[in-house]
Structures are given as C-alpha cells and as structure tokens.
Amino acid sequence: MPLENLRTVKQVVERNPGVLTEAVVRWWIFNAAKNGLGGAVVRIGRRVYLDQPAFDSWIASQRASPPWSAHRS
C-alpha cells in the first residue's frame, strides 16, 4: 500500500462533504472488526488512517440492492 493512499478521517470527510461525518467514520472504524472495514484501517501509534482505495471499495460493497431488483418468478 503506497503511503500516498493514506488519509486521515478528517481528509476522508472533507473529500465527501455532506455525505460523511467524522462521527460516522469513527464509528465505522471502532466497529471495523465487525463490519469488514478492518482492511482499510491503518494504525500508527495513536493515529488512525484509512487506505483510500480500500475504503472506497468497502463503501461500494455496502450498497444495498434495491427491492425492485429482486428476481421475481
């Protein structure tokens, strides 16, 4: 993972204004072992970074299928 891919929580939120908040991103990080975000979280000492491409992939994987896309017989 290239270091230039690492972002702070604040940088991730600033990149997505109006969509993400620091509180929700920190909650996801706190629950990373349960929600599958662990692969995008990098801890160096007390600092927490997100691998931007891995975080973007995780976000994309969280999309729910719309109810009308279910297969109907």
Secondary structure, 3 states (H helix, E strand, C coil): CCHHHEEEHHHHHHHCCCCCCHHHHHHHHHCHHHHCHHHHEEEECCEEEEEHHHHHHHHHHCCCCCHHHCCCC
